[in-house]
């Protein structure tokens, strides 16, 4: 008869093999995907968390908010993310995808505030933009005349074509891709507001919402607007090398590059810390983290990482994340 400890060892090996085959074998590190805006904030926490020799450093991937939710909601188990960073709330369609794949009991954690900013290289012409200016520069189709009903292919080549008070430089906008939560906020908060000021588009909100969305939210593809990808750090480098370009990114990237970048005011309001926190700035937004609590069974450090993130010494008013551009919760 085999000794008891050998039987237990054999049994544990069998159970381990079964768990691995079922995709539930424990994983040592936390896996996080999502928002490029939140990436530097969460990566900072991950790096500090991993300094403790008792902890594995979490893996953080910048996939964009939409791309992150797609991965997060793809299923449960250690082959899928534990957390998703988001620069907007989860959409109903994303929640349905989660439910369809048995990703339930999702925990939503608001971690702080951020703002979408329009920036260019410091020393280049400064911009003071209205929501209409931005839409007229970015939209694929615009009215032929300032308040006309007929939409034509966007013919504005320079910012001064949009508004004679704006700099006489080419329109070259480096913006977020469709997977980005930053793009969602830009469309829903700013471009929708601009479209509502044009009578022909305003009528479509009630009569044909699908046509309204297609005409209001479809952006140029002639080179004036360029999808710059999910790497905001690379976007900053492109802006520094192109004095005519403007970029759309998160406030925390402006905050960390304040000596090299300058921000446009939007509808007369500058993106300042206190104006984003109060919600006065038009493109203020919360940042979120979504978690799979059930993953704590196979990723033992998941709860510890979340506790570190929400601790006052990290995301509080005197926390170390303030120096990385996070605006704390009120």
C-alpha positions in Angstrom: 0.0 0.0 0.0 1.4 3.4 -0.9 2.1 5.9 1.8 -0.7 8.5 2.3 1.6 11.5 1.3 2.3 9.8 -2.1 -1.4 9.3 -2.7 -2.1 12.9 -1.9 0.7 14.1 -4.2 -0.6 11.9 -7.0 -4.1 13.2 -6.5 -2.9 16.8 -6.5 -1.2 16.3 -9.8 -4.3 14.8 -11.3 -6.4 17.7 -10.1 -3.8 20.1 -11.4 -3.9 18.5 -14.9 -7.7 18.6 -14.9 -7.8 22.2 -13.9 -5.3 23.1 -16.6 -7.3 21.2 -19.2 -10.4 23.0 -18.1 -8.6 26.4 -18.4 -8.8 27.0 -14.6 -5.2 26.4 -13.5 -4.0 29.2 -11.2 -2.2 32.1 -12.8 0.4 33.9 -10.7 0.0 37.4 -12.2 -3.0 39.7 -12.7 -3.9 40.3 -16.4 -5.3 43.7 -17.3 -6.3 45.1 -20.7 -8.1 48.2 -22.0 -7.9 52.0 -22.2 -4.7 53.6 -23.5 -5.6 56.6 -21.5 -5.7 54.7 -18.2 -2.7 52.6 -19.2 0.0 54.7 -17.6 -2.0 55.0 -14.4 -2.7 51.3 -14.0 0.9 50.4 -15.2 2.3 52.6 -12.4 0.3 50.7 -9.8 1.3 47.4 -11.4 5.0 48.4 -11.3 4.8 49.4 -7.6 2.8 46.3 -6.8 5.5 44.1 -8.4 8.3 45.6 -6.3 7.1 43.5 -3.4 9.0 40.2 -3.8 5.9 38.4 -2.6 3.9 39.6 -5.6 4.0 38.9 -9.3 4.0 42.0 -11.4 0.7 42.4 -13.2 0.7 42.3 -17.0 -1.0 45.5 -18.4 -1.9 45.7 -22.2 -3.1 48.8 -24.0 -5.9 47.6 -26.3 -8.3 50.5 -26.2 -11.5 50.5 -24.1 -13.6 48.7 -26.8 -10.9 46.2 -27.5 -10.5 45.6 -23.8 -14.1 44.9 -23.2 -14.2 42.4 -26.2 -11.3 40.4 -24.6 -12.7 40.8 -21.0 -16.2 39.6 -22.1 -14.8 36.7 -24.2 -15.1 34.3 -21.3 -13.8 33.3 -17.9 -10.7 31.5 -16.8 -7.0 32.3 -16.6 -6.6 32.6 -20.4 -8.9 35.7 -20.2 -8.3 39.1 -18.6 -9.1 39.7 -14.9 -9.6 43.4 -15.2 -10.4 45.9 -18.0 -9.4 49.6 -17.9 -12.1 51.8 -19.4 -12.4 55.5 -20.2 -16.2 55.2 -20.4 -18.8 53.0 -18.8 -19.5 49.6 -20.2 -22.1 49.6 -23.0 -25.2 47.4 -22.9 -24.0 45.5 -25.9 -20.7 44.7 -24.1 -22.6 43.6 -21.0 -24.7 41.3 -23.1 -21.5 39.8 -24.6 -20.3 39.2 -21.1 -23.5 37.5 -20.0 -23.6 35.4 -23.2 -20.1 34.1 -22.2 -20.9 33.5 -18.6 -18.9 36.5 -17.4 -21.3 37.6 -14.6 -21.1 39.4 -11.2 -18.9 42.0 -12.8 -17.6 44.7 -10.4 -17.4 48.3 -11.6 -14.8 50.5 -9.8 -14.6 54.2 -10.5 -11.0 55.1 -10.0 -10.9 58.9 -10.7 -11.4 61.5 -13.4 -9.7 62.4 -16.7 -10.5 64.7 -19.6 -10.2 64.4 -23.3 -7.9 67.2 -24.6 -6.9 68.6 -27.9 -3.2 69.5 -27.9 -0.4 70.6 -30.1 3.3 71.3 -29.7 4.2 74.1 -27.3 5.3 77.1 -29.4 3.0 76.3 -32.3 -0.2 78.4 -32.8 -2.6 78.2 -29.9 -6.2 77.1 -30.5 -9.5 78.2 -29.0 -12.1 75.9 -30.4 -15.8 75.6 -30.3 -17.6 72.3 -30.7 -18.7 73.4 -34.2 -15.1 74.2 -35.2 -14.1 70.7 -34.2 -16.9 69.0 -36.1 -16.4 71.1 -39.2 -12.8 70.1 -39.2 -13.3 66.4 -38.6 -16.6 65.3 -40.2 -16.6 63.5 -43.5 -19.5 65.6 -44.8 -20.3 69.2 -43.8 -22.9 71.8 -44.9 -22.1 73.6 -48.1 -23.0 76.9 -46.5 -22.7 77.7 -42.7 -26.3 77.0 -41.9 -27.4 75.2 -45.1 -29.2 71.8 -45.3 -27.1 70.3 -48.1 -24.2 68.2 -46.9 -21.1 67.8 -49.2 -17.7 66.2 -48.8 -15.6 68.2 -46.3 -13.8 70.9 -48.3 -12.0 72.6 -45.4 -8.2 72.3 -45.8 -7.0 74.8 -43.2 -8.3 75.7 -39.8 -8.9 79.2 -41.0 -11.3 77.8 -43.6 -13.4 76.5 -40.7 -13.3 79.7 -38.7 -11.3 82.8 -39.8 -10.3 83.4 -36.2 -8.4 80.1 -36.1 -4.7 79.7 -37.1 -4.0 79.6 -40.8 -2.4 76.1 -40.7 -3.4 72.8 -42.4 -6.0 70.6 -40.7 -4.1 67.6 -39.5 -5.7 65.8 -36.6 -4.2 62.7 -34.9 -7.1 61.1 -33.2 -8.3 57.9 -31.4 -9.4 54.8 -33.4 -12.9 53.3 -33.2 -11.9 51.0 -30.4 -11.0 53.9 -28.1 -13.2 55.1 -25.3 -11.7 58.6 -25.9 -13.3 58.5 -29.4 -16.7 57.5 -27.9 -16.5 60.5 -25.5 -15.5 62.8 -28.3 -18.4 61.7 -30.5 -21.1 61.6 -27.8 -20.1 64.7 -25.8 -18.8 67.1 -28.4 -19.7 66.2 -32.0 -23.3 65.4 -31.1 -23.6 68.8 -29.5 -22.2 70.4 -32.6 -24.5 68.5 -35.0 -27.4 69.6 -32.9 -26.8 73.2 -33.9 -27.4 72.5 -37.6 -31.2 72.4 -38.3 -31.0 69.7 -41.0 -29.1 67.4 -38.6 -31.1 68.3 -35.6 -34.3 67.1 -37.2 -32.8 63.7 -37.8 -32.3 63.0 -34.1 -36.0 62.3 -33.8 -36.9 61.2 -37.3 -34.0 59.0 -38.3 -31.4 58.4 -35.5 -29.4 56.0 -37.6 -29.0 58.6 -40.4 -28.1 61.2 -37.8 -25.4 59.0 -36.3 -24.0 58.2 -39.8 -23.8 61.9 -40.8 -22.7 63.3 -37.5 -20.1 60.7 -36.4 -18.5 59.6 -39.7 -15.0 61.2 -39.8 -12.8 62.2 -42.7 -10.6 59.7 -44.5 -8.7 62.2 -46.7 -5.7 62.6 -44.4 -7.0 65.5 -42.4 -8.0 63.1 -39.6 -5.8 60.1 -38.9 -6.4 57.2 -36.6 -3.3 57.4 -34.5 -3.7 54.1 -32.7 -4.0 53.2 -29.0 -0.4 54.2 -28.0 -0.8 57.8 -26.7 2.9 57.9 -25.9 3.7 57.4 -29.6 1.1 60.1 -30.4 2.9 62.6 -28.2 6.1 61.9 -30.1 4.4 62.5 -33.4 3.0 65.8 -32.2 6.5 66.9 -31.1 7.8 66.2 -34.6 5.0 68.0 -36.5 4.2 71.6 -35.6 1.0 71.6 -37.7 -0.6 68.6 -36.1 -3.0 68.5 -33.3 -3.8 65.4 -31.3 -6.6 64.1 -29.2 -5.7 62.2 -26.0 -6.2 62.0 -22.3 -5.4 64.8 -19.8 -2.9 62.7 -18.0 -0.6 62.7 -21.0 -0.9 66.5 -21.2 -0.1 66.8 -17.5 3.0 64.7 -17.9 4.2 66.6 -21.0 3.1 70.1 -19.9 6.5 71.6 -20.8 6.2 70.3 -24.4 2.5 70.3 -25.2 -0.3 73.0 -25.0 -4.0 72.4 -24.9 -6.8 74.1 -26.8 -9.7 75.6 -24.9 -13.1 74.1 -25.9 -16.1 76.3 -25.9 -14.0 78.9 -23.9 -13.0 76.4 -21.1 -9.5 75.3 -20.6 -8.7 71.7 -19.4 -7.5 72.4 -15.9 -7.4 70.0 -13.0 -10.2 71.7 -11.0 -12.4 72.2 -14.0 -12.2 68.5 -15.0 -12.8 67.4 -11.4 -15.9 69.6 -11.2 -17.3 68.5 -14.6 -17.2 72.1 -15.9 -14.8 71.2 -18.7 -16.9 69.8 -21.6 -14.9 66.6 -22.0 -14.5 65.6 -18.4 -15.0 61.9 -17.8 -14.6 59.2 -15.1 -12.1 56.4 -15.5 -13.2 52.9 -14.6 -11.9 49.5 -13.8 -14.1 46.4 -14.3 -13.2 43.2 -12.5 -14.2 39.5 -12.5 -14.4 38.7 -8.7 -14.7 35.0 -9.5 -11.2 35.1 -11.0 -9.8 35.6 -7.4 -10.1 31.8 -7.2 -7.5 31.2 -9.8 -5.6 34.5 -9.5 -4.9 34.8 -5.8 -3.4 38.3 -6.1 -6.4 39.9 -7.9 -8.0 41.3 -4.8 -4.7 42.5 -3.4 -4.0 44.5 -6.6 -7.4 46.1 -6.6 -7.0 47.0 -2.9 -3.7 48.7 -3.8 -5.2 50.7 -6.6 -8.1 52.1 -4.6 -6.1 52.8 -1.5 -5.8 56.4 -0.5 -2.0 56.3 -0.7 -2.5 55.5 -4.4 -5.6 57.1 -5.9 -6.5 59.5 -3.0 -5.9 63.2 -3.1 -2.4 62.8 -1.7 -1.8 59.6 -3.6 1.1 58.8 -5.9 -1.2 58.6 -8.9 -1.9 62.3 -8.8 1.6 62.8 -10.1 0.7 60.6 -13.0 -2.3 62.7 -14.1 -5.1 60.9 -12.2 -7.7 63.4 -10.9 -9.0 61.8 -7.6 -12.6 61.2 -6.9 -14.4 64.0 -5.1 
